[in-house]
């Protein structure tokens, strides 16, 4: 059941990454220059309350330096890159190794 949840989360993150990449592609073509939307602006557009909650939680539990490091490293990256990377991580966590005996073994 956990493996299924991890795979579903991977699928949802992959779909969100494709949507973000498509939006960046359309904006880049229409502007005739490369446009990469950072994760912070996408997250603030979708759910600003959860971004503020993440900031408060990170500062309360780990200190102000942790939030500054997170804000300066991860949140400035293009949204589709972060979403694709998170999708890959969840897929790897939910991956099931194939049986060594093969698929027709008893």
ABEGO torsion letter per residue (X at the ends): XAAAAAAAAAAAAAAAAAAAAAAAAAAAAAAGBBBBBBAAAAAAAABAAAAAAAAAAAAAAAEAAAAAAAAAAAAABBAAAAAAAAAAAAAAAABBBBBAAEAABX
